[in-house]
Amino acid sequence: LQAAVASACTFAAGAALPLGLAAISTMAAMNVVVASGSLVTLAVLGAHAARAGGAPLLTGALRVTFWGAAAMAVTSVIGSLFGAFV
């Protein structure tokens, strides 16, 4: 139960900044602003997770940021194949 609560809180914290950035950015800059903000948030959360687990901060931050960027890229490609992005 403790792990589930921690995971839910981390997910909410990770979603808060990109959602806030989407709310205040212009349509023209939204893709870059939200993607950049998401990657920064992932790096910070990855470093926090590494610290909690006793791992090197940089390794944790880079690992989470890399896989987050990979997930964004795959999602973007699939979305463009189905015409979801203009």
Secondary structure, DSSP 4 states (H G I P E B T S, - for coil): -HHHHHHHHHHHHHHHHHHHHHHHS-TTTHHHHHHHHHHHHHHHHHHHHHHHHT--HHHHHHHHHHHHHHHHHHHHHHHHHTT---
